[in-house]
Structure formats: C-alpha cells, structure tokens
Amino acid sequence: MVQENESNEEEREVKVGFIGGRIVDENNKPLEGVRVTTNDSATYSDEKGDYLIGDRICLNPHQLMAYLEGFELHTEKVYLAAKDPKVVTVVMAKLTSSVSGVVKEAGTLDPLGGVEVCLGSPTSPCVTSGADGSYRLTDDAGTYGLSGKKDGYRDYLGDATVPGTKSFRMRKKSS
C-alpha cells in the first residue's frame, strides 16, 4: 500500500521548464516593452529585447504570443522539455495598413482610370488607378497628404488617413 502512494506522488509531480529569448524588428533591432504571453504566464521584453517567462511553467505545448502596438501579433507553438530551456527569437513585422478609394471625373462622376495617386509619405510608392477608378496604397497608420495627377485634369491635393478609404473627384482643365 505504501508503494502505491509513492507511485501516485511521483505521477503527480509536475515537470517544469522555461521560455526565454529576444524580440527584434525586421531590421534585427531589439524591441522593448513587447508583451509576451504563454498559456499561463506573461512578461515584457526589456530594453535589449530580452524576455524570460518563468522558471517553472508546465511542459505542455505552449502558444507563445508577442504583442506591441504598431506591430503584427506574433504567435507560435512552443514545445518544452524538462530542464531544457527553450530559446525563441521573435521577429516582429511592422503593422502596415492601406487607404483605398475610387477616383471619379467631377462633371460626370464616371470612374477615372490612369490617375497617378500618391501619399505624401517617403515609404509609399505611387499607384495608378485602374480602369474602374480604384486604387490602394499601403503604408504605416497615420494621416498623409494625398495627390492625384492625370494629363488634361487639374491636380488633386487632399488628405487621407491610413487605414481608411478616400475617394475623390478630378475636374478637367479648361481649354
């Protein structure tokens, strides 16, 4: 009978491990203040991007999640082994958003294709509106100047918020 109790106590012993590592952006620069969570623990990365989640978390498979405003949520499954630290380097991608809309001819409200549409951002390339007048530009969230240019039409200048939608009209130049 005593042997059964000892056996049961051994079965109830919880095997533990820990997860640690570094969090960096796409340029390999450390990210501070990233909230890192697993099934049952949480922490934040320090100024070097380093984090450590407990020294006594269960060995079950863990869903590791890393979150920082302005970056895409990172998730991955992590498997732990007893007394074998799991080092996970997390590379977080900057969150990008888009602004889209339709360019129309001011007089007729017909879709206007072939318009060069640009955000006033150094990281966003210009695009040309499709035959249906539609366009989509991708950039970091924020408010930017928006311009539209097409031969035979007055230039359009306005503002657009990313993410969002912004349709606008262009007027023909007087002959």
BAMI-695714 format. One record per residue (C-alpha): residue number from 1; residue in three letters; chain; x, y, z. Coordinates in steps of 0.02 Angstrom, whole numbers, plus 50000, padded with zeros to 5 digits. Layout:
BEGIN
(node NUM "ALA" "A" (X Y Z))
...
***
This chain:
BEGIN
(node 1 "MET" "A" (50000 50000 50000))
(node 2 "VAL" "A" (50142 50123 50041))
(node 3 "GLN" "A" (50220 50088 49871))
(node 4 "GLU" "A" (50057 50140 49784))
(node 5 "ASN" "A" (50058 50309 49874))
(node 6 "GLU" "A" (50239 50341 49825))
(node 7 "SER" "A" (50198 50296 49646))
(node 8 "ASN" "A" (50048 50413 49644))
(node 9 "GLU" "A" (50152 50556 49714))
(node 10 "GLU" "A" (50281 50533 49576))
(node 11 "GLU" "A" (50143 50536 49444))
(node 12 "ARG" "A" (50076 50699 49516))
(node 13 "GLU" "A" (50245 50786 49508))
(node 14 "VAL" "A" (50236 50925 49378))
(node 15 "LYS" "A" (50381 50937 49256))
(node 16 "VAL" "A" (50432 51117 49225))
(node 17 "GLY" "A" (50538 51221 49108))
(node 18 "PHE" "A" (50553 51399 49045))
(node 19 "ILE" "A" (50547 51501 48885))
(node 20 "GLY" "A" (50660 51648 48851))
(node 21 "GLY" "A" (50739 51740 48706))
(node 22 "ARG" "A" (50746 51904 48615))
(node 23 "ILE" "A" (50619 52006 48519))
(node 24 "VAL" "A" (50679 52107 48369))
(node 25 "ASP" "A" (50603 52201 48223))
(node 26 "GLU" "A" (50631 52159 48039))
(node 27 "ASN" "A" (50797 52255 48045))
(node 28 "ASN" "A" (50857 52150 48192))
(node 29 "LYS" "A" (50839 52296 48314))
(node 30 "PRO" "A" (50783 52247 48490))
(node 31 "LEU" "A" (50605 52292 48539))
(node 32 "GLU" "A" (50570 52349 48717))
(node 33 "GLY" "A" (50400 52333 48802))
(node 34 "VAL" "A" (50333 52188 48700))
(node 35 "ARG" "A" (50202 52091 48798))
(node 36 "VAL" "A" (50247 51907 48787))
(node 37 "THR" "A" (50121 51776 48848))
(node 38 "THR" "A" (50103 51589 48853))
(node 39 "ASN" "A" (49958 51479 48911))
(node 40 "ASP" "A" (49986 51526 49093))
(node 41 "SER" "A" (50119 51663 49107))
(node 42 "ALA" "A" (50160 51837 49044))
(node 43 "THR" "A" (50304 51961 49043))
(node 44 "TYR" "A" (50375 52109 48946))
(node 45 "SER" "A" (50536 52123 48846))
(node 46 "ASP" "A" (50673 52236 48917))
(node 47 "GLU" "A" (50774 52372 48829))
(node 48 "LYS" "A" (50881 52239 48744))
(node 49 "GLY" "A" (50727 52147 48683))
(node 50 "ASP" "A" (50759 52004 48804))
(node 51 "TYR" "A" (50618 51913 48893))
(node 52 "LEU" "A" (50601 51765 49011))
(node 53 "ILE" "A" (50440 51675 49050))
(node 54 "GLY" "A" (50451 51591 49219))
(node 55 "ASP" "A" (50569 51458 49276))
(node 56 "ARG" "A" (50425 51343 49323))
(node 57 "ILE" "A" (50299 51332 49182))
(node 58 "CYS" "A" (50220 51166 49136))
(node 59 "LEU" "A" (50292 51065 48994))
(node 60 "ASN" "A" (50130 51063 48895))
(node 61 "PRO" "A" (50142 51136 48721))
(node 62 "HIS" "A" (50126 51325 48738))
(node 63 "GLN" "A" (50052 51456 48624))
(node 64 "LEU" "A" (50181 51595 48631))
(node 65 "MET" "A" (50110 51766 48586))
(node 66 "ALA" "A" (50203 51931 48570))
(node 67 "TYR" "A" (50111 52097 48554))
(node 68 "LEU" "A" (50170 52277 48533))
(node 69 "GLU" "A" (50063 52417 48464))
(node 70 "GLY" "A" (50112 52457 48286))
(node 71 "PHE" "A" (50170 52279 48250))
(node 72 "GLU" "A" (50081 52122 48191))
(node 73 "LEU" "A" (50033 51999 48327))
(node 74 "HIS" "A" (50160 51856 48330))
(node 75 "THR" "A" (50102 51681 48379))
(node 76 "GLU" "A" (50191 51515 48377))
(node 77 "LYS" "A" (50179 51346 48461))
(node 78 "VAL" "A" (50324 51306 48580))
(node 79 "TYR" "A" (50363 51133 48650))
(node 80 "LEU" "A" (50462 51120 48812))
(node 81 "ALA" "A" (50570 50980 48880))
(node 82 "ALA" "A" (50613 50958 49064))
(node 83 "LYS" "A" (50762 51063 49118))
(node 84 "ASP" "A" (50793 51109 48936))
(node 85 "PRO" "A" (50769 51296 48914))
(node 86 "LYS" "A" (50679 51345 48756))
(node 87 "VAL" "A" (50757 51497 48673))
(node 88 "VAL" "A" (50640 51581 48550))
(node 89 "THR" "A" (50692 51732 48447))
(node 90 "VAL" "A" (50538 51826 48388))
(node 91 "VAL" "A" (50548 51937 48235))
(node 92 "MET" "A" (50402 52058 48234))
(node 93 "ALA" "A" (50339 52136 48073))
(node 94 "LYS" "A" (50283 52316 48073))
(node 95 "LEU" "A" (50096 52334 48051))
(node 96 "THR" "A" (50051 52409 47884))
(node 97 "SER" "A" (49882 52470 47830))
(node 98 "SER" "A" (49806 52537 47674))
(node 99 "VAL" "A" (49698 52675 47607))
(node 100 "SER" "A" (49590 52639 47456))
(node 101 "GLY" "A" (49460 52729 47355))
(node 102 "VAL" "A" (49391 52774 47185))
(node 103 "VAL" "A" (49440 52922 47077))
(node 104 "LYS" "A" (49295 52998 46980))
(node 105 "GLU" "A" (49277 53132 46849))
(node 106 "ALA" "A" (49199 53283 46936))
(node 107 "GLY" "A" (49073 53327 46799))
(node 108 "THR" "A" (49004 53156 46757))
(node 109 "LEU" "A" (49051 53055 46913))
(node 110 "ASP" "A" (49117 52921 46795))
(node 111 "PRO" "A" (49265 52818 46860))
(node 112 "LEU" "A" (49431 52893 46807))
(node 113 "GLY" "A" (49570 52770 46766))
(node 114 "GLY" "A" (49752 52810 46735))
(node 115 "VAL" "A" (49768 52934 46880))
(node 116 "GLU" "A" (49935 52935 46971))
(node 117 "VAL" "A" (49886 52929 47156))
(node 118 "CYS" "A" (50019 52964 47288))
(node 119 "LEU" "A" (50028 52976 47478))
(node 120 "GLY" "A" (50141 53111 47548))
(node 121 "SER" "A" (50249 52979 47631))
(node 122 "PRO" "A" (50428 52935 47583))
(node 123 "THR" "A" (50393 52749 47607))
(node 124 "SER" "A" (50237 52734 47499))
(node 125 "PRO" "A" (50255 52718 47310))
(node 126 "CYS" "A" (50129 52797 47194))
(node 127 "VAL" "A" (49999 52689 47106))
(node 128 "THR" "A" (49893 52713 46951))
(node 129 "SER" "A" (49705 52699 46968))
(node 130 "GLY" "A" (49626 52556 46873))
(node 131 "ALA" "A" (49500 52572 46731))
(node 132 "ASP" "A" (49364 52569 46865))
(node 133 "GLY" "A" (49449 52718 46954))
(node 134 "SER" "A" (49502 52611 47103))
(node 135 "TYR" "A" (49669 52625 47192))
(node 136 "ARG" "A" (49751 52555 47350))
(node 137 "LEU" "A" (49906 52621 47439))
(node 138 "THR" "A" (49991 52533 47585))
(node 139 "ASP" "A" (50087 52623 47723))
(node 140 "ASP" "A" (50103 52642 47911))
(node 141 "ALA" "A" (49950 52706 48002))
(node 142 "GLY" "A" (49935 52896 48003))
(node 143 "THR" "A" (49868 53044 47907))
(node 144 "TYR" "A" (49957 53095 47748))
(node 145 "GLY" "A" (49939 53214 47604))
(node 146 "LEU" "A" (49857 53130 47453))
(node 147 "SER" "A" (49881 53186 47274))
(node 148 "GLY" "A" (49808 53137 47106))
(node 149 "LYS" "A" (49879 53183 46935))
(node 150 "LYS" "A" (49820 53149 46759))
(node 151 "ASP" "A" (49853 53241 46596))
(node 152 "GLY" "A" (49706 53352 46548))
(node 153 "TYR" "A" (49644 53364 46730))
(node 154 "ARG" "A" (49677 53482 46873))
(node 155 "ASP" "A" (49788 53405 47006))
(node 156 "TYR" "A" (49701 53343 47163))
(node 157 "LEU" "A" (49775 53383 47333))
(node 158 "GLY" "A" (49695 53324 47495))
(node 159 "ASP" "A" (49723 53217 47650))
(node 160 "ALA" "A" (49699 53031 47680))
(node 161 "THR" "A" (49703 52930 47840))
(node 162 "VAL" "A" (49783 52758 47840))
(node 163 "PRO" "A" (49694 52642 47869))
(node 164 "GLY" "A" (49540 52708 47783))
(node 165 "THR" "A" (49452 52750 47623))
(node 166 "LYS" "A" (49466 52908 47521))
(node 167 "SER" "A" (49377 52934 47357))
(node 168 "PHE" "A" (49399 53097 47264))
(node 169 "ARG" "A" (49347 53189 47106))
(node 170 "MET" "A" (49456 53270 46974))
(node 171 "ARG" "A" (49399 53412 46861))
(node 172 "LYS" "A" (49450 53430 46679))
(node 173 "LYS" "A" (49562 53579 46638))
(node 174 "SER" "A" (49479 53720 46542))
(node 175 "SER" "A" (49529 53729 46360))
***
